[in-house]
Amino acid sequence: MRCIRWRRKLRSTTDNDWKMSKKTSNRTSSTFTAAAVSLGILLGFGTAIAFAENESSVVTHIFDTSTDRVPLVTAFPKYPSVARRDRIEGEATVCFKIKTNGKISRPSMRESSHRIFARPTMRAIKKSTFEPLGPSQVLATAKTCRTYRFRLEPVVATDDSG
């Protein structure tokens, strides 16, 4: 009953209203492959890819080409279970400042294709960090934006009756 009330409330609110009155809990377990993260960082384009394994694979792409700072810890958002169940795909862009010690400060949601992706995106960006500046490097806090893309991979059925 709790889920039905929340879904009705989600449909009745506008997309511009970013405040969710009920907290959602995402109890789905997802495993991310470190090889994909390394591959994205080695490409040098600021792109990282994470694969989550569940009933259907989820691919989350992250694009961050607006800064020269190297990510130290890149956290990936969990795909919301309601969005997975309703087959909702989209993207969310969050802007933030990088302090000289590499910590994220003042994250703000710039845009989102669906408001359900706002909360996991904000959680992920708050967990991410960048390499701190060296003592000889002088750079004020850098402002940058990062786009998280939430995509569901189609599940391919195999015919084993052969």
Chimera marker file (.cmm) of the C-alpha trace (Angstrom):
<marker_set name="trace">
<marker id="1" x="0.000" y="0.000" z="0.000" r="1" g="1" b="0" radius="0.5"/>
<marker id="2" x="2.906" y="2.292" z="0.778" r="1" g="1" b="0" radius="0.5"/>
<marker id="3" x="4.302" y="1.922" z="-2.763" r="1" g="1" b="0" radius="0.5"/>
<marker id="4" x="0.936" y="2.683" z="-4.362" r="1" g="1" b="0" radius="0.5"/>
<marker id="5" x="0.550" y="5.911" z="-2.380" r="1" g="1" b="0" radius="0.5"/>
<marker id="6" x="4.044" y="7.018" z="-3.314" r="1" g="1" b="0" radius="0.5"/>
<marker id="7" x="3.516" y="6.286" z="-7.024" r="1" g="1" b="0" radius="0.5"/>
<marker id="8" x="0.276" y="8.271" z="-7.022" r="1" g="1" b="0" radius="0.5"/>
<marker id="9" x="2.065" y="11.161" z="-5.377" r="1" g="1" b="0" radius="0.5"/>
<marker id="10" x="4.903" y="10.887" z="-7.911" r="1" g="1" b="0" radius="0.5"/>
<marker id="11" x="2.498" y="11.109" z="-10.840" r="1" g="1" b="0" radius="0.5"/>
<marker id="12" x="0.494" y="13.968" z="-9.320" r="1" g="1" b="0" radius="0.5"/>
<marker id="13" x="3.454" y="16.293" z="-8.727" r="1" g="1" b="0" radius="0.5"/>
<marker id="14" x="5.069" y="18.388" z="-11.415" r="1" g="1" b="0" radius="0.5"/>
<marker id="15" x="8.525" y="17.685" z="-12.805" r="1" g="1" b="0" radius="0.5"/>
<marker id="16" x="9.777" y="21.062" z="-11.570" r="1" g="1" b="0" radius="0.5"/>
<marker id="17" x="9.085" y="20.123" z="-7.949" r="1" g="1" b="0" radius="0.5"/>
<marker id="18" x="12.350" y="18.564" z="-6.740" r="1" g="1" b="0" radius="0.5"/>
<marker id="19" x="11.246" y="17.912" z="-3.166" r="1" g="1" b="0" radius="0.5"/>
<marker id="20" x="10.043" y="14.384" z="-2.558" r="1" g="1" b="0" radius="0.5"/>
<marker id="21" x="7.780" y="14.170" z="0.432" r="1" g="1" b="0" radius="0.5"/>
<marker id="22" x="8.435" y="10.485" z="1.053" r="1" g="1" b="0" radius="0.5"/>
<marker id="23" x="11.825" y="8.901" z="1.311" r="1" g="1" b="0" radius="0.5"/>
<marker id="24" x="12.356" y="5.974" z="-0.989" r="1" g="1" b="0" radius="0.5"/>
<marker id="25" x="14.561" y="3.074" z="-0.178" r="1" g="1" b="0" radius="0.5"/>
<marker id="26" x="16.393" y="1.327" z="-2.939" r="1" g="1" b="0" radius="0.5"/>
<marker id="27" x="16.998" y="-2.158" z="-1.646" r="1" g="1" b="0" radius="0.5"/>
<marker id="28" x="18.217" y="-3.578" z="-4.922" r="1" g="1" b="0" radius="0.5"/>
<marker id="29" x="21.724" y="-4.881" z="-4.786" r="1" g="1" b="0" radius="0.5"/>
<marker id="30" x="24.008" y="-3.860" z="-7.599" r="1" g="1" b="0" radius="0.5"/>
<marker id="31" x="27.580" y="-4.767" z="-8.308" r="1" g="1" b="0" radius="0.5"/>
<marker id="32" x="29.842" y="-2.504" z="-10.290" r="1" g="1" b="0" radius="0.5"/>
<marker id="33" x="32.816" y="-3.722" z="-12.250" r="1" g="1" b="0" radius="0.5"/>
<marker id="34" x="36.070" y="-1.937" z="-11.485" r="1" g="1" b="0" radius="0.5"/>
<marker id="35" x="37.433" y="-2.770" z="-14.924" r="1" g="1" b="0" radius="0.5"/>
<marker id="36" x="34.843" y="-0.565" z="-16.607" r="1" g="1" b="0" radius="0.5"/>
<marker id="37" x="35.722" y="2.324" z="-14.318" r="1" g="1" b="0" radius="0.5"/>
<marker id="38" x="39.417" y="1.894" z="-15.080" r="1" g="1" b="0" radius="0.5"/>
<marker id="39" x="38.659" y="1.741" z="-18.789" r="1" g="1" b="0" radius="0.5"/>
<marker id="40" x="36.687" y="4.979" z="-18.620" r="1" g="1" b="0" radius="0.5"/>
<marker id="41" x="39.424" y="6.768" z="-16.708" r="1" g="1" b="0" radius="0.5"/>
<marker id="42" x="42.150" y="5.452" z="-19.023" r="1" g="1" b="0" radius="0.5"/>
<marker id="43" x="40.304" y="6.764" z="-22.073" r="1" g="1" b="0" radius="0.5"/>
<marker id="44" x="41.042" y="10.274" z="-20.874" r="1" g="1" b="0" radius="0.5"/>
<marker id="45" x="37.751" y="11.727" z="-22.037" r="1" g="1" b="0" radius="0.5"/>
<marker id="46" x="36.295" y="12.011" z="-18.559" r="1" g="1" b="0" radius="0.5"/>
<marker id="47" x="33.966" y="9.133" z="-19.301" r="1" g="1" b="0" radius="0.5"/>
<marker id="48" x="33.325" y="6.261" z="-16.924" r="1" g="1" b="0" radius="0.5"/>
<marker id="49" x="30.937" y="3.354" z="-17.355" r="1" g="1" b="0" radius="0.5"/>
<marker id="50" x="29.443" y="1.151" z="-14.657" r="1" g="1" b="0" radius="0.5"/>
<marker id="51" x="27.541" y="-2.074" z="-15.074" r="1" g="1" b="0" radius="0.5"/>
<marker id="52" x="25.047" y="-3.185" z="-12.467" r="1" g="1" b="0" radius="0.5"/>
<marker id="53" x="23.921" y="-6.768" z="-12.481" r="1" g="1" b="0" radius="0.5"/>
<marker id="54" x="20.333" y="-7.413" z="-11.508" r="1" g="1" b="0" radius="0.5"/>
<marker id="55" x="17.299" y="-8.861" z="-13.248" r="1" g="1" b="0" radius="0.5"/>
<marker id="56" x="18.258" y="-6.708" z="-16.236" r="1" g="1" b="0" radius="0.5"/>
<marker id="57" x="21.625" y="-5.056" z="-16.756" r="1" g="1" b="0" radius="0.5"/>
<marker id="58" x="21.840" y="-1.330" z="-16.151" r="1" g="1" b="0" radius="0.5"/>
<marker id="59" x="24.371" y="0.893" z="-17.852" r="1" g="1" b="0" radius="0.5"/>
<marker id="60" x="25.140" y="4.290" z="-16.369" r="1" g="1" b="0" radius="0.5"/>
<marker id="61" x="27.352" y="6.608" z="-18.403" r="1" g="1" b="0" radius="0.5"/>
<marker id="62" x="29.055" y="9.586" z="-16.803" r="1" g="1" b="0" radius="0.5"/>
<marker id="63" x="30.426" y="12.461" z="-18.834" r="1" g="1" b="0" radius="0.5"/>
<marker id="64" x="32.688" y="15.035" z="-17.192" r="1" g="1" b="0" radius="0.5"/>
<marker id="65" x="34.750" y="16.895" z="-19.764" r="1" g="1" b="0" radius="0.5"/>
<marker id="66" x="34.535" y="20.372" z="-18.280" r="1" g="1" b="0" radius="0.5"/>
<marker id="67" x="37.460" y="20.040" z="-15.851" r="1" g="1" b="0" radius="0.5"/>
<marker id="68" x="41.076" y="18.903" z="-15.928" r="1" g="1" b="0" radius="0.5"/>
<marker id="69" x="40.896" y="17.554" z="-12.381" r="1" g="1" b="0" radius="0.5"/>
<marker id="70" x="41.374" y="13.792" z="-12.107" r="1" g="1" b="0" radius="0.5"/>
<marker id="71" x="38.640" y="11.856" z="-10.264" r="1" g="1" b="0" radius="0.5"/>
<marker id="72" x="39.944" y="9.987" z="-7.236" r="1" g="1" b="0" radius="0.5"/>
<marker id="73" x="36.697" y="8.250" z="-6.244" r="1" g="1" b="0" radius="0.5"/>
<marker id="74" x="33.845" y="8.012" z="-8.728" r="1" g="1" b="0" radius="0.5"/>
<marker id="75" x="30.563" y="6.914" z="-7.178" r="1" g="1" b="0" radius="0.5"/>
<marker id="76" x="27.794" y="5.626" z="-9.405" r="1" g="1" b="0" radius="0.5"/>
<marker id="77" x="24.097" y="6.099" z="-8.708" r="1" g="1" b="0" radius="0.5"/>
<marker id="78" x="21.833" y="3.156" z="-8.040" r="1" g="1" b="0" radius="0.5"/>
<marker id="79" x="19.081" y="2.725" z="-10.584" r="1" g="1" b="0" radius="0.5"/>
<marker id="80" x="15.789" y="3.501" z="-8.797" r="1" g="1" b="0" radius="0.5"/>
<marker id="81" x="13.675" y="0.366" z="-8.442" r="1" g="1" b="0" radius="0.5"/>
<marker id="82" x="10.492" y="2.212" z="-9.434" r="1" g="1" b="0" radius="0.5"/>
<marker id="83" x="12.177" y="3.438" z="-12.627" r="1" g="1" b="0" radius="0.5"/>
<marker id="84" x="13.461" y="-0.068" z="-13.382" r="1" g="1" b="0" radius="0.5"/>
<marker id="85" x="10.033" y="-1.589" z="-12.859" r="1" g="1" b="0" radius="0.5"/>
<marker id="86" x="8.303" y="1.055" z="-15.007" r="1" g="1" b="0" radius="0.5"/>
<marker id="87" x="11.115" y="0.876" z="-17.634" r="1" g="1" b="0" radius="0.5"/>
<marker id="88" x="11.965" y="4.586" z="-17.276" r="1" g="1" b="0" radius="0.5"/>
<marker id="89" x="15.240" y="5.728" z="-18.828" r="1" g="1" b="0" radius="0.5"/>
<marker id="90" x="16.757" y="9.182" z="-18.734" r="1" g="1" b="0" radius="0.5"/>
<marker id="91" x="19.592" y="11.375" z="-17.610" r="1" g="1" b="0" radius="0.5"/>
<marker id="92" x="20.376" y="13.865" z="-14.874" r="1" g="1" b="0" radius="0.5"/>
<marker id="93" x="22.928" y="16.687" z="-14.895" r="1" g="1" b="0" radius="0.5"/>
<marker id="94" x="24.372" y="17.973" z="-11.634" r="1" g="1" b="0" radius="0.5"/>
<marker id="95" x="26.733" y="20.949" z="-11.237" r="1" g="1" b="0" radius="0.5"/>
<marker id="96" x="29.147" y="21.276" z="-8.332" r="1" g="1" b="0" radius="0.5"/>
<marker id="97" x="32.340" y="22.930" z="-7.168" r="1" g="1" b="0" radius="0.5"/>
<marker id="98" x="35.599" y="21.092" z="-6.548" r="1" g="1" b="0" radius="0.5"/>
<marker id="99" x="37.570" y="22.441" z="-3.598" r="1" g="1" b="0" radius="0.5"/>
<marker id="100" x="41.365" y="22.513" z="-3.581" r="1" g="1" b="0" radius="0.5"/>
<marker id="101" x="41.377" y="19.441" z="-1.306" r="1" g="1" b="0" radius="0.5"/>
<marker id="102" x="39.342" y="17.487" z="-3.901" r="1" g="1" b="0" radius="0.5"/>
<marker id="103" x="36.046" y="17.425" z="-2.016" r="1" g="1" b="0" radius="0.5"/>
<marker id="104" x="32.728" y="18.210" z="-3.695" r="1" g="1" b="0" radius="0.5"/>
<marker id="105" x="30.872" y="21.282" z="-2.465" r="1" g="1" b="0" radius="0.5"/>
<marker id="106" x="27.557" y="22.920" z="-3.322" r="1" g="1" b="0" radius="0.5"/>
<marker id="107" x="26.076" y="20.291" z="-5.646" r="1" g="1" b="0" radius="0.5"/>
<marker id="108" x="22.924" y="21.421" z="-7.422" r="1" g="1" b="0" radius="0.5"/>
<marker id="109" x="20.678" y="19.639" z="-9.892" r="1" g="1" b="0" radius="0.5"/>
<marker id="110" x="20.771" y="21.447" z="-13.212" r="1" g="1" b="0" radius="0.5"/>
<marker id="111" x="18.334" y="19.296" z="-15.177" r="1" g="1" b="0" radius="0.5"/>
<marker id="112" x="16.795" y="15.869" z="-15.150" r="1" g="1" b="0" radius="0.5"/>
<marker id="113" x="14.651" y="14.058" z="-17.686" r="1" g="1" b="0" radius="0.5"/>
<marker id="114" x="12.614" y="12.581" z="-14.827" r="1" g="1" b="0" radius="0.5"/>
<marker id="115" x="12.625" y="13.701" z="-11.213" r="1" g="1" b="0" radius="0.5"/>
<marker id="116" x="13.072" y="10.127" z="-9.968" r="1" g="1" b="0" radius="0.5"/>
<marker id="117" x="16.749" y="10.289" z="-11.018" r="1" g="1" b="0" radius="0.5"/>
<marker id="118" x="17.510" y="13.413" z="-8.930" r="1" g="1" b="0" radius="0.5"/>
<marker id="119" x="18.011" y="11.758" z="-5.534" r="1" g="1" b="0" radius="0.5"/>
<marker id="120" x="20.374" y="8.919" z="-6.644" r="1" g="1" b="0" radius="0.5"/>
<marker id="121" x="22.384" y="11.413" z="-8.690" r="1" g="1" b="0" radius="0.5"/>
<marker id="122" x="22.847" y="13.737" z="-5.714" r="1" g="1" b="0" radius="0.5"/>
<marker id="123" x="23.843" y="10.816" z="-3.471" r="1" g="1" b="0" radius="0.5"/>
<marker id="124" x="26.444" y="9.655" z="-5.989" r="1" g="1" b="0" radius="0.5"/>
<marker id="125" x="27.999" y="13.068" z="-6.530" r="1" g="1" b="0" radius="0.5"/>
<marker id="126" x="28.316" y="13.666" z="-2.779" r="1" g="1" b="0" radius="0.5"/>
<marker id="127" x="30.340" y="10.430" z="-2.470" r="1" g="1" b="0" radius="0.5"/>
<marker id="128" x="32.702" y="11.305" z="-5.343" r="1" g="1" b="0" radius="0.5"/>
<marker id="129" x="36.066" y="13.007" z="-4.784" r="1" g="1" b="0" radius="0.5"/>
<marker id="130" x="38.868" y="14.383" z="-6.948" r="1" g="1" b="0" radius="0.5"/>
<marker id="131" x="42.631" y="14.443" z="-6.501" r="1" g="1" b="0" radius="0.5"/>
<marker id="132" x="43.713" y="17.311" z="-4.254" r="1" g="1" b="0" radius="0.5"/>
<marker id="133" x="45.934" y="20.006" z="-5.687" r="1" g="1" b="0" radius="0.5"/>
<marker id="134" x="49.634" y="19.855" z="-4.942" r="1" g="1" b="0" radius="0.5"/>
<marker id="135" x="51.358" y="22.544" z="-2.856" r="1" g="1" b="0" radius="0.5"/>
<marker id="136" x="52.812" y="24.211" z="-5.957" r="1" g="1" b="0" radius="0.5"/>
<marker id="137" x="49.501" y="24.236" z="-7.852" r="1" g="1" b="0" radius="0.5"/>
<marker id="138" x="47.311" y="27.300" z="-7.505" r="1" g="1" b="0" radius="0.5"/>
<marker id="139" x="43.714" y="26.967" z="-8.614" r="1" g="1" b="0" radius="0.5"/>
<marker id="140" x="40.543" y="28.322" z="-7.110" r="1" g="1" b="0" radius="0.5"/>
<marker id="141" x="37.565" y="26.066" z="-6.624" r="1" g="1" b="0" radius="0.5"/>
<marker id="142" x="36.545" y="24.780" z="-10.026" r="1" g="1" b="0" radius="0.5"/>
<marker id="143" x="32.897" y="24.558" z="-11.033" r="1" g="1" b="0" radius="0.5"/>
<marker id="144" x="31.931" y="21.679" z="-13.273" r="1" g="1" b="0" radius="0.5"/>
<marker id="145" x="28.913" y="19.659" z="-14.332" r="1" g="1" b="0" radius="0.5"/>
<marker id="146" x="28.474" y="15.912" z="-14.648" r="1" g="1" b="0" radius="0.5"/>
<marker id="147" x="25.763" y="14.055" z="-16.557" r="1" g="1" b="0" radius="0.5"/>
<marker id="148" x="24.578" y="10.630" z="-15.420" r="1" g="1" b="0" radius="0.5"/>
<marker id="149" x="22.697" y="8.598" z="-18.022" r="1" g="1" b="0" radius="0.5"/>
<marker id="150" x="20.348" y="5.897" z="-16.806" r="1" g="1" b="0" radius="0.5"/>
<marker id="151" x="19.792" y="3.190" z="-19.426" r="1" g="1" b="0" radius="0.5"/>
<marker id="152" x="18.305" y="-0.300" z="-19.294" r="1" g="1" b="0" radius="0.5"/>
<marker id="153" x="19.754" y="-2.976" z="-21.517" r="1" g="1" b="0" radius="0.5"/>
<marker id="154" x="17.201" y="-5.193" z="-23.238" r="1" g="1" b="0" radius="0.5"/>
<marker id="155" x="17.027" y="-8.743" z="-21.951" r="1" g="1" b="0" radius="0.5"/>
<marker id="156" x="17.599" y="-11.222" z="-24.783" r="1" g="1" b="0" radius="0.5"/>
<marker id="157" x="15.560" y="-14.401" z="-24.579" r="1" g="1" b="0" radius="0.5"/>
<marker id="158" x="17.308" y="-17.568" z="-25.719" r="1" g="1" b="0" radius="0.5"/>
<marker id="159" x="15.568" y="-20.611" z="-27.105" r="1" g="1" b="0" radius="0.5"/>
<marker id="160" x="17.042" y="-23.682" z="-25.386" r="1" g="1" b="0" radius="0.5"/>
<marker id="161" x="14.502" y="-26.173" z="-26.750" r="1" g="1" b="0" radius="0.5"/>
<marker id="162" x="16.843" y="-26.727" z="-29.774" r="1" g="1" b="0" radius="0.5"/>
<link id1="1" id2="2" r="1" g="1" b="0" radius="0.2"/>
<link id1="2" id2="3" r="1" g="1" b="0" radius="0.2"/>
<link id1="3" id2="4" r="1" g="1" b="0" radius="0.2"/>
<link id1="4" id2="5" r="1" g="1" b="0" radius="0.2"/>
<link id1="5" id2="6" r="1" g="1" b="0" radius="0.2"/>
<link id1="6" id2="7" r="1" g="1" b="0" radius="0.2"/>
<link id1="7" id2="8" r="1" g="1" b="0" radius="0.2"/>
<link id1="8" id2="9" r="1" g="1" b="0" radius="0.2"/>
<link id1="9" id2="10" r="1" g="1" b="0" radius="0.2"/>
<link id1="10" id2="11" r="1" g="1" b="0" radius="0.2"/>
<link id1="11" id2="12" r="1" g="1" b="0" radius="0.2"/>
<link id1="12" id2="13" r="1" g="1" b="0" radius="0.2"/>
<link id1="13" id2="14" r="1" g="1" b="0" radius="0.2"/>
<link id1="14" id2="15" r="1" g="1" b="0" radius="0.2"/>
<link id1="15" id2="16" r="1" g="1" b="0" radius="0.2"/>
<link id1="16" id2="17" r="1" g="1" b="0" radius="0.2"/>
<link id1="17" id2="18" r="1" g="1" b="0" radius="0.2"/>
<link id1="18" id2="19" r="1" g="1" b="0" radius="0.2"/>
<link id1="19" id2="20" r="1" g="1" b="0" radius="0.2"/>
<link id1="20" id2="21" r="1" g="1" b="0" radius="0.2"/>
<link id1="21" id2="22" r="1" g="1" b="0" radius="0.2"/>
<link id1="22" id2="23" r="1" g="1" b="0" radius="0.2"/>
<link id1="23" id2="24" r="1" g="1" b="0" radius="0.2"/>
<link id1="24" id2="25" r="1" g="1" b="0" radius="0.2"/>
<link id1="25" id2="26" r="1" g="1" b="0" radius="0.2"/>
<link id1="26" id2="27" r="1" g="1" b="0" radius="0.2"/>
<link id1="27" id2="28" r="1" g="1" b="0" radius="0.2"/>
<link id1="28" id2="29" r="1" g="1" b="0" radius="0.2"/>
<link id1="29" id2="30" r="1" g="1" b="0" radius="0.2"/>
<link id1="30" id2="31" r="1" g="1" b="0" radius="0.2"/>
<link id1="31" id2="32" r="1" g="1" b="0" radius="0.2"/>
<link id1="32" id2="33" r="1" g="1" b="0" radius="0.2"/>
<link id1="33" id2="34" r="1" g="1" b="0" radius="0.2"/>
<link id1="34" id2="35" r="1" g="1" b="0" radius="0.2"/>
<link id1="35" id2="36" r="1" g="1" b="0" radius="0.2"/>
<link id1="36" id2="37" r="1" g="1" b="0" radius="0.2"/>
<link id1="37" id2="38" r="1" g="1" b="0" radius="0.2"/>
<link id1="38" id2="39" r="1" g="1" b="0" radius="0.2"/>
<link id1="39" id2="40" r="1" g="1" b="0" radius="0.2"/>
<link id1="40" id2="41" r="1" g="1" b="0" radius="0.2"/>
<link id1="41" id2="42" r="1" g="1" b="0" radius="0.2"/>
<link id1="42" id2="43" r="1" g="1" b="0" radius="0.2"/>
<link id1="43" id2="44" r="1" g="1" b="0" radius="0.2"/>
<link id1="44" id2="45" r="1" g="1" b="0" radius="0.2"/>
<link id1="45" id2="46" r="1" g="1" b="0" radius="0.2"/>
<link id1="46" id2="47" r="1" g="1" b="0" radius="0.2"/>
<link id1="47" id2="48" r="1" g="1" b="0" radius="0.2"/>
<link id1="48" id2="49" r="1" g="1" b="0" radius="0.2"/>
<link id1="49" id2="50" r="1" g="1" b="0" radius="0.2"/>
<link id1="50" id2="51" r="1" g="1" b="0" radius="0.2"/>
<link id1="51" id2="52" r="1" g="1" b="0" radius="0.2"/>
<link id1="52" id2="53" r="1" g="1" b="0" radius="0.2"/>
<link id1="53" id2="54" r="1" g="1" b="0" radius="0.2"/>
<link id1="54" id2="55" r="1" g="1" b="0" radius="0.2"/>
<link id1="55" id2="56" r="1" g="1" b="0" radius="0.2"/>
<link id1="56" id2="57" r="1" g="1" b="0" radius="0.2"/>
<link id1="57" id2="58" r="1" g="1" b="0" radius="0.2"/>
<link id1="58" id2="59" r="1" g="1" b="0" radius="0.2"/>
<link id1="59" id2="60" r="1" g="1" b="0" radius="0.2"/>
<link id1="60" id2="61" r="1" g="1" b="0" radius="0.2"/>
<link id1="61" id2="62" r="1" g="1" b="0" radius="0.2"/>
<link id1="62" id2="63" r="1" g="1" b="0" radius="0.2"/>
<link id1="63" id2="64" r="1" g="1" b="0" radius="0.2"/>
<link id1="64" id2="65" r="1" g="1" b="0" radius="0.2"/>
<link id1="65" id2="66" r="1" g="1" b="0" radius="0.2"/>
<link id1="66" id2="67" r="1" g="1" b="0" radius="0.2"/>
<link id1="67" id2="68" r="1" g="1" b="0" radius="0.2"/>
<link id1="68" id2="69" r="1" g="1" b="0" radius="0.2"/>
<link id1="69" id2="70" r="1" g="1" b="0" radius="0.2"/>
<link id1="70" id2="71" r="1" g="1" b="0" radius="0.2"/>
<link id1="71" id2="72" r="1" g="1" b="0" radius="0.2"/>
<link id1="72" id2="73" r="1" g="1" b="0" radius="0.2"/>
<link id1="73" id2="74" r="1" g="1" b="0" radius="0.2"/>
<link id1="74" id2="75" r="1" g="1" b="0" radius="0.2"/>
<link id1="75" id2="76" r="1" g="1" b="0" radius="0.2"/>
<link id1="76" id2="77" r="1" g="1" b="0" radius="0.2"/>
<link id1="77" id2="78" r="1" g="1" b="0" radius="0.2"/>
<link id1="78" id2="79" r="1" g="1" b="0" radius="0.2"/>
<link id1="79" id2="80" r="1" g="1" b="0" radius="0.2"/>
<link id1="80" id2="81" r="1" g="1" b="0" radius="0.2"/>
<link id1="81" id2="82" r="1" g="1" b="0" radius="0.2"/>
<link id1="82" id2="83" r="1" g="1" b="0" radius="0.2"/>
<link id1="83" id2="84" r="1" g="1" b="0" radius="0.2"/>
<link id1="84" id2="85" r="1" g="1" b="0" radius="0.2"/>
<link id1="85" id2="86" r="1" g="1" b="0" radius="0.2"/>
<link id1="86" id2="87" r="1" g="1" b="0" radius="0.2"/>
<link id1="87" id2="88" r="1" g="1" b="0" radius="0.2"/>
<link id1="88" id2="89" r="1" g="1" b="0" radius="0.2"/>
<link id1="89" id2="90" r="1" g="1" b="0" radius="0.2"/>
<link id1="90" id2="91" r="1" g="1" b="0" radius="0.2"/>
<link id1="91" id2="92" r="1" g="1" b="0" radius="0.2"/>
<link id1="92" id2="93" r="1" g="1" b="0" radius="0.2"/>
<link id1="93" id2="94" r="1" g="1" b="0" radius="0.2"/>
<link id1="94" id2="95" r="1" g="1" b="0" radius="0.2"/>
<link id1="95" id2="96" r="1" g="1" b="0" radius="0.2"/>
<link id1="96" id2="97" r="1" g="1" b="0" radius="0.2"/>
<link id1="97" id2="98" r="1" g="1" b="0" radius="0.2"/>
<link id1="98" id2="99" r="1" g="1" b="0" radius="0.2"/>
<link id1="99" id2="100" r="1" g="1" b="0" radius="0.2"/>
<link id1="100" id2="101" r="1" g="1" b="0" radius="0.2"/>
<link id1="101" id2="102" r="1" g="1" b="0" radius="0.2"/>
<link id1="102" id2="103" r="1" g="1" b="0" radius="0.2"/>
<link id1="103" id2="104" r="1" g="1" b="0" radius="0.2"/>
<link id1="104" id2="105" r="1" g="1" b="0" radius="0.2"/>
<link id1="105" id2="106" r="1" g="1" b="0" radius="0.2"/>
<link id1="106" id2="107" r="1" g="1" b="0" radius="0.2"/>
<link id1="107" id2="108" r="1" g="1" b="0" radius="0.2"/>
<link id1="108" id2="109" r="1" g="1" b="0" radius="0.2"/>
<link id1="109" id2="110" r="1" g="1" b="0" radius="0.2"/>
<link id1="110" id2="111" r="1" g="1" b="0" radius="0.2"/>
<link id1="111" id2="112" r="1" g="1" b="0" radius="0.2"/>
<link id1="112" id2="113" r="1" g="1" b="0" radius="0.2"/>
<link id1="113" id2="114" r="1" g="1" b="0" radius="0.2"/>
<link id1="114" id2="115" r="1" g="1" b="0" radius="0.2"/>
<link id1="115" id2="116" r="1" g="1" b="0" radius="0.2"/>
<link id1="116" id2="117" r="1" g="1" b="0" radius="0.2"/>
<link id1="117" id2="118" r="1" g="1" b="0" radius="0.2"/>
<link id1="118" id2="119" r="1" g="1" b="0" radius="0.2"/>
<link id1="119" id2="120" r="1" g="1" b="0" radius="0.2"/>
<link id1="120" id2="121" r="1" g="1" b="0" radius="0.2"/>
<link id1="121" id2="122" r="1" g="1" b="0" radius="0.2"/>
<link id1="122" id2="123" r="1" g="1" b="0" radius="0.2"/>
<link id1="123" id2="124" r="1" g="1" b="0" radius="0.2"/>
<link id1="124" id2="125" r="1" g="1" b="0" radius="0.2"/>
<link id1="125" id2="126" r="1" g="1" b="0" radius="0.2"/>
<link id1="126" id2="127" r="1" g="1" b="0" radius="0.2"/>
<link id1="127" id2="128" r="1" g="1" b="0" radius="0.2"/>
<link id1="128" id2="129" r="1" g="1" b="0" radius="0.2"/>
<link id1="129" id2="130" r="1" g="1" b="0" radius="0.2"/>
<link id1="130" id2="131" r="1" g="1" b="0" radius="0.2"/>
<link id1="131" id2="132" r="1" g="1" b="0" radius="0.2"/>
<link id1="132" id2="133" r="1" g="1" b="0" radius="0.2"/>
<link id1="133" id2="134" r="1" g="1" b="0" radius="0.2"/>
<link id1="134" id2="135" r="1" g="1" b="0" radius="0.2"/>
<link id1="135" id2="136" r="1" g="1" b="0" radius="0.2"/>
<link id1="136" id2="137" r="1" g="1" b="0" radius="0.2"/>
<link id1="137" id2="138" r="1" g="1" b="0" radius="0.2"/>
<link id1="138" id2="139" r="1" g="1" b="0" radius="0.2"/>
<link id1="139" id2="140" r="1" g="1" b="0" radius="0.2"/>
<link id1="140" id2="141" r="1" g="1" b="0" radius="0.2"/>
<link id1="141" id2="142" r="1" g="1" b="0" radius="0.2"/>
<link id1="142" id2="143" r="1" g="1" b="0" radius="0.2"/>
<link id1="143" id2="144" r="1" g="1" b="0" radius="0.2"/>
<link id1="144" id2="145" r="1" g="1" b="0" radius="0.2"/>
<link id1="145" id2="146" r="1" g="1" b="0" radius="0.2"/>
<link id1="146" id2="147" r="1" g="1" b="0" radius="0.2"/>
<link id1="147" id2="148" r="1" g="1" b="0" radius="0.2"/>
<link id1="148" id2="149" r="1" g="1" b="0" radius="0.2"/>
<link id1="149" id2="150" r="1" g="1" b="0" radius="0.2"/>
<link id1="150" id2="151" r="1" g="1" b="0" radius="0.2"/>
<link id1="151" id2="152" r="1" g="1" b="0" radius="0.2"/>
<link id1="152" id2="153" r="1" g="1" b="0" radius="0.2"/>
<link id1="153" id2="154" r="1" g="1" b="0" radius="0.2"/>
<link id1="154" id2="155" r="1" g="1" b="0" radius="0.2"/>
<link id1="155" id2="156" r="1" g="1" b="0" radius="0.2"/>
<link id1="156" id2="157" r="1" g="1" b="0" radius="0.2"/>
<link id1="157" id2="158" r="1" g="1" b="0" radius="0.2"/>
<link id1="158" id2="159" r="1" g="1" b="0" radius="0.2"/>
<link id1="159" id2="160" r="1" g="1" b="0" radius="0.2"/>
<link id1="160" id2="161" r="1" g="1" b="0" radius="0.2"/>
<link id1="161" id2="162" r="1" g="1" b="0" radius="0.2"/>
</marker_set>
